[in-house]
Amino acid sequence: MDLNLGDLPNELLRKIFHRNRLSNDDMCAVARTCKHFSEVATPLIYSNVKIRRYTNNERPFGLIQTITNNPSRADLILKLSFFWVDNGTTFGEDQESIVQFLLRRTTRLHTLKLKVNSVRHHTMPFPVVSDAFLDVNPMASLWRVEISCVNLPWNTLGKFLLLPKICAIFFMPMDRDPARIEAQLPKRTENVKSRIHYLALEGHPKCVSHIYELLQWTDGLKAFMFDIGAYTSSDTASPSTLQQFIAPISETVFYLELRGCHTDEFHQASVDFRDFPALKSLDISQALLFPTTFEQNGQHTVETTTRKGLYLRLPKKLEELTIFFDFGSAILDRKYHAVRHNFVDEEYDWIEELATFKTDFLPNLKEVSLTEHSDADRESHNVLKLQPWDPPKVVKSLFKQRGIELNVLIRPYSVSRNGQMDVVGARNVLNPNPRRLLEVEELDIDAFA
């Protein structure tokens, strides 16, 4: 007997439709062919709803009409995405009403995305999405939230963190309007903890005190990504050091990504990451890793201590170390002056130590990646302008023996040799380390032996 597609069980049909990645229009056509196909295709059609507000189109209003006539269809929506384009106009009331209508009814929602794309150089204020829907919809199944260039009040973000199944929140960038940043977090019942595992935030320095409080709500946060910006501890409620800021997650976090610019107070104390027993991957700005201070009326930053001994501050389980050196710093010289473009004296002892002391201090270390800002101008970073640093033979051999992959990207430098410099294509001059010069001389001697 011949087997027709319509004779297959629903679960198998669902897999066939899903793996063929049919568009919604094609899926609707399939659903209209017979009742059996409709039973399988309809949940797939509604499982992933995308609202794109590029121009005035009727699809969102058609969806709203369908759900109004058949409310059970809202229960089929598991993933809901809103995309808007920044065209220089304000966020219309009709768009806010669409968001509120759907979020009030999608009680089984698993993933929520709200994103504004900028197609021109406009400065449209971040659209504000009210948290009124949370008074009607408990969002008991929501586990992932992604927000980009959309303003959610702190009260809403705090409520998301306390949802029963929330796992991941990505909020990058956050609104930088100080008036909204100063809004208050919701009240939390004592001893109630957030179940969130992944938290990624990029905001204004005034966010730090709020984020610090949110971190204290978590119980089991595994990955944390945050851009601190040019932070100063002027707010008395803020943590005074970076160590204090991330202390609430020290026992559980295994991936930590921290970005930040040089400031005068927050970065004067080094962080001891040995207090992070689970940390396996650290991606951090140089300004947050090495204590820095201002000089020359704030025009230049200086690292106040040597970089040697960094391995003593890293966690035992660390596998990947990534450090970004911004426009005012250099990988090979902590005294580099971004304005004057002074000579860079090649110093790599602190890098070499990571491999030298791996066995006793960093037994799991597999990869070290160091990257410089490509230019003296903060806004002009372009990784394509960078070039790989050629480590001395002894350093290259040591990292290979220890099983560590070393990747170092630096700005183009001229090399000074016996007072002669080739300045073509480079703005800075590198003075090779005497150890490297000695190694070259030995190689030359061997070559003529």
C-alpha positions in Angstrom: 0.0 0.0 0.0 1.3 3.4 -0.9 1.9 5.8 2.0 0.7 9.3 1.6 2.2 12.3 3.4 -1.1 12.8 5.1 -0.9 9.3 6.7 2.2 10.2 8.7 1.8 10.8 12.4 1.7 14.5 13.6 5.1 14.4 15.3 6.8 13.1 12.2 5.0 15.7 10.0 6.1 18.4 12.4 9.7 17.5 12.0 9.4 17.4 8.2 7.8 20.8 8.1 10.3 22.3 10.6 13.4 20.9 8.9 12.4 22.1 5.5 12.3 25.7 6.9 9.1 26.6 5.1 8.2 30.3 5.1 5.0 31.4 6.9 3.3 31.9 3.6 4.2 28.4 2.4 3.2 27.0 5.8 -0.2 28.7 5.5 -0.7 27.2 2.1 0.1 23.8 3.5 -2.3 24.3 6.4 -5.1 25.1 4.0 -4.8 21.8 2.1 -6.4 19.6 4.7 -7.4 19.4 8.4 -4.5 17.0 9.3 -1.9 19.4 7.9 -3.6 22.3 9.6 -3.3 20.7 13.0 0.4 20.3 12.5 1.3 23.5 10.6 -0.7 26.0 12.6 1.4 25.7 15.8 4.5 26.1 13.7 3.2 29.2 12.0 2.5 30.9 15.4 5.5 29.5 17.3 7.9 32.2 16.0 6.2 35.6 15.3 8.3 38.5 13.9 6.8 42.0 13.9 8.8 44.3 11.5 7.9 47.9 11.5 9.8 49.2 8.5 6.9 50.8 6.8 3.1 50.8 7.4 2.1 47.3 6.7 -1.1 45.5 7.6 0.4 42.2 8.9 0.7 43.2 12.6 -2.9 44.4 12.5 -4.0 41.2 10.8 -2.3 39.2 13.6 -4.0 41.3 16.2 -7.4 40.8 14.6 -6.8 37.0 14.4 -5.9 36.8 18.1 -8.9 39.0 19.0 -11.2 36.6 17.2 -9.4 33.5 18.4 -7.5 34.2 21.7 -6.2 30.6 21.9 -3.8 31.4 19.0 -1.8 33.6 21.4 -0.9 30.5 23.4 0.9 29.1 20.4 3.4 32.0 20.3 6.6 30.8 21.9 9.0 33.3 20.3 8.1 37.0 19.7 10.4 39.5 18.0 9.8 43.2 17.4 12.1 45.0 14.9 11.8 48.7 14.2 13.9 51.1 12.1 15.2 54.4 13.4 14.1 56.8 10.8 14.4 59.9 12.9 10.8 59.9 14.0 9.4 59.1 17.4 8.0 55.8 18.6 4.4 55.9 17.6 1.5 55.2 19.9 0.2 52.6 17.5 3.5 50.6 17.8 3.3 50.8 21.6 -0.3 49.5 21.5 0.8 46.5 19.3 3.5 45.6 21.8 1.2 45.9 24.8 -1.6 43.9 23.0 0.7 41.0 22.2 2.6 40.9 25.5 -0.5 40.9 27.5 -1.8 37.7 25.8 1.3 35.6 25.0 1.3 33.7 28.3 3.4 30.8 27.1 6.1 33.0 25.6 9.7 31.6 25.8 11.7 34.2 24.0 11.2 38.0 23.7 13.2 40.3 21.4 12.9 44.1 21.1 15.3 45.8 18.7 15.7 49.1 16.9 18.0 49.2 13.9 19.5 52.5 12.8 19.7 52.9 9.0 20.7 56.5 9.0 22.5 58.9 11.4 19.4 59.8 13.3 19.1 60.4 17.1 15.6 59.0 17.7 15.1 58.6 21.4 15.0 55.0 22.6 11.3 53.9 22.4 9.9 53.4 25.9 8.1 50.1 26.4 5.9 50.2 29.5 5.8 47.2 31.8 2.0 47.3 32.1 1.8 43.9 30.4 3.4 42.3 33.5 0.3 43.3 35.6 -1.8 41.0 33.3 0.7 38.4 32.0 2.9 36.6 34.6 5.3 35.5 31.9 5.7 32.2 33.8 7.5 30.5 30.8 9.8 33.3 29.6 13.4 32.3 29.8 15.2 34.6 27.3 15.0 38.4 26.7 17.0 40.4 24.1 16.7 44.2 24.1 18.6 46.5 21.8 18.1 50.3 21.7 14.8 50.1 23.4 14.2 51.6 26.8 12.8 49.4 29.5 12.5 51.1 32.9 14.6 49.7 35.7 11.4 48.5 37.3 10.7 46.3 34.3 14.3 44.9 34.1 14.1 44.0 37.8 10.8 42.2 37.3 12.2 40.2 34.4 15.1 39.1 36.6 12.6 37.7 39.1 10.5 35.7 36.7 10.4 32.0 37.7 12.1 30.5 34.5 14.2 33.4 33.3 17.6 32.2 32.1 19.2 34.9 29.9 18.8 38.7 29.5 20.8 40.6 26.8 20.3 44.4 27.1 22.8 46.2 24.8 22.9 49.1 24.7 20.8 50.4 27.5 19.2 53.8 27.5 21.6 56.5 28.4 19.0 59.1 29.4 20.0 60.0 33.0 16.4 60.8 33.9 15.2 57.3 33.1 18.4 55.7 34.4 17.6 57.1 37.9 14.3 55.3 38.0 14.0 52.8 40.9 14.2 49.0 40.9 11.1 47.1 42.0 10.8 45.9 45.6 12.0 42.3 46.1 10.6 39.9 48.7 13.3 39.1 51.2 15.4 35.9 50.3 13.8 35.7 46.8 16.6 35.1 44.3 16.8 35.3 40.5 17.4 32.1 38.6 19.1 33.9 35.7 22.3 32.3 34.3 23.4 34.8 31.5 23.3 38.6 31.9 24.7 41.0 29.3 24.4 44.7 29.8 25.9 47.8 28.2 24.9 51.1 29.7 25.8 54.5 31.3 28.1 54.7 34.3 25.1 55.8 36.3 23.8 52.3 35.9 26.5 50.8 38.1 24.7 51.1 41.4 21.6 49.5 40.0 23.5 46.7 38.3 25.4 46.1 41.6 22.0 45.6 43.4 20.8 43.3 40.6 23.9 41.1 41.0 23.0 40.7 44.6 19.6 39.3 43.6 21.2 36.4 41.6 21.8 32.9 42.8 23.9 30.9 40.3 24.8 33.5 37.6 27.2 31.8 35.2 28.0 34.4 32.5 28.1 38.2 33.0 28.9 40.8 30.4 28.9 44.5 31.2 30.4 47.7 29.8 31.0 50.0 32.8 32.1 53.0 30.7 34.0 55.9 32.2 32.8 55.3 35.7 33.5 57.3 38.9 32.3 56.3 42.3 30.6 59.7 43.0 27.3 57.9 43.9 27.5 56.9 47.5 25.3 53.8 46.9 27.8 52.6 44.2 30.6 50.1 45.0 33.9 51.7 45.5 36.0 49.1 43.6 35.6 46.6 40.8 36.3 43.8 43.3 33.3 44.9 45.3 31.1 45.3 42.3 31.5 41.7 41.0 31.8 40.1 44.4 28.1 38.9 44.5 28.8 36.5 41.6 32.3 35.4 42.4 31.4 31.9 43.5 29.4 30.9 40.4 30.4 32.9 37.3 32.5 30.9 34.7 32.5 33.6 31.9 33.2 37.2 32.7 33.4 40.0 30.1 34.1 43.5 31.4 34.7 46.7 29.4 35.5 50.1 30.8 37.5 53.3 30.1 40.2 54.9 32.4 38.7 56.7 35.4 40.3 58.3 38.4 38.8 56.3 41.3 37.2 53.0 40.3 40.3 51.5 38.7 43.0 52.4 41.3 42.6 49.0 43.0 43.5 45.7 41.3 41.1 42.8 41.2 42.2 39.4 42.6 40.4 36.9 40.5 41.6 34.0 42.6 38.3 34.7 44.5 36.5 33.3 41.5 36.9 29.6 41.8 34.6 28.7 38.8 35.9 31.3 36.3 37.2 29.7 33.1 37.0 32.6 30.6 38.0 36.2 31.4 37.6 39.0 28.7 38.5 42.3 30.2 39.7 45.9 29.4 43.3 46.7 30.4 42.0 49.7 32.4 40.0 47.3 34.6 42.8 44.8 35.0 45.8 47.0 35.7 45.4 49.9 38.2 45.5 53.3 36.5 45.4 56.9 37.4 45.3 60.3 35.5 48.1 62.8 35.1 48.4 66.1 33.2 45.0 67.3 34.2 43.3 64.2 33.0 44.9 64.2 29.5 46.9 61.0 30.0 46.5 57.8 32.0 49.3 56.0 33.8 49.5 52.4 35.1 50.6 52.8 38.7 52.1 49.4 39.1 54.1 46.8 37.1 52.2 44.2 35.1 54.5 41.5 36.3 52.8 39.0 38.6 49.5 39.1 36.8 49.4 35.3 36.9 49.2 35.5 40.7 45.8 37.3 40.4 44.2 34.8 38.0 41.9 31.9 38.9 43.2 28.4 39.0 40.6 27.1 36.5 41.1 29.8 33.9 41.2 28.5 30.3 41.0 31.6 28.2 42.4 35.1 28.9 41.4 38.0 26.6 42.6 41.6 27.3 41.7 44.7 25.2 44.1 47.6 25.4 42.3 50.9 24.5 43.5 53.9 22.7 45.5 55.2 25.6 47.6 52.1 26.2 49.9 49.6 24.6 50.4 45.9 25.1 54.2 46.1 25.1 54.7 49.2 27.2 52.7 50.3 30.2 54.2 53.8 29.9 52.9 54.4 26.3 51.7 58.0 25.8 48.7 58.1 23.4 49.1 61.8 22.7 52.8 62.3 22.2 53.4 58.9 20.5 56.6 58.3 22.4 58.8 55.3 21.8 57.4 51.9 22.9 59.9 50.0 24.9 59.1 46.3 24.2 58.4 44.6 27.5 56.9 41.1 27.5 58.0 39.6 30.8 54.4 39.7 32.2 53.2 37.8 29.1 56.0 35.2 29.3 55.1 34.6 33.0 51.7 33.3 32.0 53.4 30.3 30.4 56.4 30.0 32.8 54.1 29.6 35.8 51.3 27.7 34.1 52.0 24.3 35.8 51.7 25.7 39.4 49.2 28.6 39.0 47.3 28.2 35.7 47.2 24.5 34.8 44.1 24.8 32.6 45.2 27.8 30.6 44.8 27.2 26.8 44.5 30.6 25.1 45.8 34.1 25.6 44.5 36.9 23.3 45.8 40.5 23.6 44.5 43.2 21.3 45.3 46.9 21.0 43.1 49.7 19.9 44.2 50.5 16.3 44.6 54.2 16.7 45.1 57.1 19.1 41.6 58.3 18.3 39.0 56.5 20.6 36.4 56.4 17.9 38.5 55.0 15.0 39.2 51.4 16.2 39.5 49.1 13.2 40.9 45.6 13.8 41.9 45.3 10.2 44.6 48.0 10.8 46.3 45.8 13.4 49.2 43.4 12.8 50.3 40.3 14.7 53.2 40.7 17.1 56.1 38.4 16.4 57.1 37.0 19.8 60.8 36.3 20.5 61.8 32.7 19.8 62.1 31.8 23.5 58.6 33.1 24.2 57.1 31.4 21.2 58.7 28.1 22.1 57.6 28.4 25.8 54.0 28.9 24.9 54.1 26.0 22.5 55.6 23.7 25.1 53.0 24.7 27.6 50.1 24.1 25.2 49.0 27.7 25.2 47.8 29.5 22.0 49.2 33.1 22.0 47.5 35.7 19.9 48.8 39.3 20.1 47.5 42.1 17.7 49.3 45.4 17.9 49.3 48.7 16.0 51.8 49.0 13.2 55.2 50.0 14.7 58.5 51.0 13.1 61.4 49.2 14.6 64.5 51.0 15.9 67.7 49.2 15.1 71.1 50.9 15.8 69.4 54.3 15.7 68.0 53.7 12.2 64.2 53.7 11.9 61.8 52.9 9.0 58.8 55.1 9.6 56.9 54.2 6.5 53.3 53.0 7.4 53.6 53.4 11.2 53.0 56.2 13.6 54.9 54.7 16.6 58.4 53.4 17.1 59.2 50.2 18.9 62.4 49.7 20.7 63.1 45.9 20.8 63.7 44.3 24.1 67.4 43.8 24.8 66.7 40.1 25.3 65.4 40.0 21.8 68.5 41.8 20.4 70.7 39.3 22.3 68.8 36.5 20.8 69.2 37.9 17.3 72.9 38.3 17.8 73.2 34.7 18.9 71.3 33.5 15.8 73.6 35.6 13.6 76.7 33.9 15.2 75.2 30.5 14.7 74.5 31.3 11.1 78.1 32.1 10.3 79.5 29.2 12.4 
